[in-house]
Each structure stands twice: as structure tokens, then as C-alpha cells.
């Protein structure tokens, strides 16, 4: 059966996928970047391998991490940090955004796009990299790389493994195909018991599936500990309730801005700092137009950095890299994506000890549900509900209580990194 699935995948599915991706790239800039980034890819990889060192690192075994994009890389980072002194590290990405973020990552000996999933490309990558282990993060598992690693006897770990209850991967039609892949994965490190149960549906009976947890809990703790304080001196002393709306999209901003307006009309002393997911010129103008329609004064963070005096305006953040620090400085947080399609990272503000608000679209976030169960996460379905919760959370004692509950929940779920590192050493017999 495995032979049949491999034949179907490589003769029919992969050519269709390859053709479709090229067509998609005609209309999508990121897809075009992905194609351009893969031009002469093996020539560039060959120039970097074999890895050249002057400190004896050439004798260390190679561990290859594959991440779909930025989110998966964030999950891989605590593992990489923990093992970087004992292994050489290769990190590959499917998406341009992930590759761009990590292209100069100091703890990786090689950062590259993943060549398209063909048997020839897979074999060539393994011949060049010679990994002792392959680690896929979360779910971006590519069959030919799995099959090739299996044939070479290279152990494979699926770290932070998650499988949504509505995933097409567990549909009866393709379970057999998925089993032909997961048969070769040495260890599935599921983030929860429910994920582990779903993986049993697409794995052979003898598959090793363990509930390990999610390294994102470790990563947000590390980010909290390393968060800078550059904005602390830049931002004015507000003497107001500071709301940080992070990683927002258009749909989120409509709700947030209306709630902000309602809170202000109730004579509330409110300061809004709005951080769009992608602060591109078009998006910034869209937010400013919305603020203008609502007759709400605003200014950009860059204006503050240039010395413009703050007179109580809402602040629109027009650059990246400051969200974690802003969460630290705020009183209440709202997490974007939750009115757009899928909520962004709710753990970052929670570990800072801040109450977390979000919209109804949290199906992708187990930790959002965990925060709700404990009362530290609050779902709002519209601007009226958000304004009401802002009013309730104006009481500092309640904010501190909910913030501490969320912080404790994050800390209690840390430790997945240490467990995965132990499994790496076990499988490599170190």
C-alpha cells in the first residue's frame, strides 16, 4: 500500500501541486518570493556544506529542523537554544516570511528554503546535510523527506505535534496515506492528550506518541525575560488605563476602535496603543482613516521617536519588534486575528501578567481556551462587550488578579523543551 501511495503522490499529486504553486505565484507576492528564493538553491547550499569550522564543531552531529513559517520557528527556537552547543543546526522553511526572519539566525549553521518535495531533492538534501536527526515542527511534514529519512535509518521527531479535530488529515479518505508517512516518524511529541488521540487515527498501532506539551510556553517565558525597555523612557507617563491591541487586522480594528470610543465617551481615562499585524503604509493609512472617521486623535510611534509631544492621542505602532515590550507596559491587552479568522499569540501578554481579551475566532488556540477556563482570558463578541470589559477591568485589583492567574497558567505548562531535548539524547544514544 505504501508503494501505491508513494507512486500516486510523486506522479500525480506533486506535479499538480508544483503547477498550482507556480500559477498562484502569478497573483501572490509571497509565493513569488518563495519561487525566486529557490532558484539555484542547491548551488547555494553546496557552497555552505560541508560546514566549515575552526573550533572543532565539524565533529558535532547535525540536527535538521524544518519549520513551515515564523510561528513554527518560534516553537523550534527554545529547542535549538538548548542543544546548540552539542549539535550543528540546520533550519529549513517553506515560507518566505519564515526564511527572511531566520536568515541570519546566529544559532543555525545553515538556514535555507526547503527544496520542493521530490524524491530527488530529498535525497540530495540528505546527502549534503548528512543529518543525525530530522525534526519537523508542528505539522509541516513532507512525505518524500520522511520516506527518505526512514530509508536511511535517520530518526524523525514531530515536535509540538498538533492535529485539529476538523483536520482533513484525519478524514477516512486519506488516513491510509497519512499512515504511510507517519509510519516512519520515530516519535510524535503531542502538545495535548486530545492531540495524541487524534494522531492515533493516522499512525500505525505501534507508533510512539507521547504527550510532551508545547514549547511555545517556554519561548514566551524566554521572550519575557529578554524583553527590552527602550519604550519605557520614550512613551509618556499616561496616568490612564493603557490598552494594547496587538497583531490586529481590519476586522479587529473596527471593534477595538469603536470600543475605545465608547470607553472614552463614558469619561474613562483610556490610552489606546494599536499594533497592526503588518504595519505597511496601506494598512497604517487604513487605520488612520478609521480614527479620522471616528473623530479620534492619533499619532504614530515614529512621531514620538522623532520628538513630537504626546497630548493623549491614540498611538499607532508603525514598526515591528516592540510588541512584547508593549505588552509589558500595558494594563489590558487585546489579541488580533480573533475577528479576522484565527487569533494570534495570547501567551505573550499572559506571561506578562496582563488580562487578555480576544474575539470569537480562537479555534486555533488551545491556550486561549485554557485562559478562558481560568478566567484570565475574556472573549468579546463585539465593541459593546469589549467596552464593558474595559470598564470592569479599570479596577486595578481585578486586573492584577486575572493577570496573575494567566501568568501562573503559562508557567505551569512550561517544560516541553526539556522533555524534547531528553528524547533527542535518548534517540541518538547520547
Buried (B, 14 or more C-beta within 10 A) or exposed (E): EBEEBBEEBBEEBBEEEEEEBEEBBEEEEEBBBBBEBBEEBBEBBEEBBEBEEEEEEEEBEBBBBBBBBBBBBBBBBBBBBBBBEBBBBBBBBBBBBBBBBBEEBEEBBBBBBBBBBBBEBBBBBBEBBBBBBBBBBBBBBBBBBBBBBBEBEBBBBBBBBBBBEEBEBBEEEEBEBBBBBBBBBBBBBBBBEBBBBBBBBBBEEEBEBBBBBBBBBBBBBBBBEEBEEEBEEEBEEBEBBBBBBBBBBBBBBBBBBBBBBBBBEEEBEBBBBBBBBEBEEEBBEBBBEBBEEBEBEBBBBBBBEEEEEBEEBBBBBBEEEBBBBBBBBBBBBBBBBBBBEEBBBBBBBBBBBBBBBBBEBBBBBBBBEBBBEEEBBBBBEBBEBBBBBBBEBBEEEEBBEBBEBBBBBBEEBBBBBBBBBEBBEEBBEE
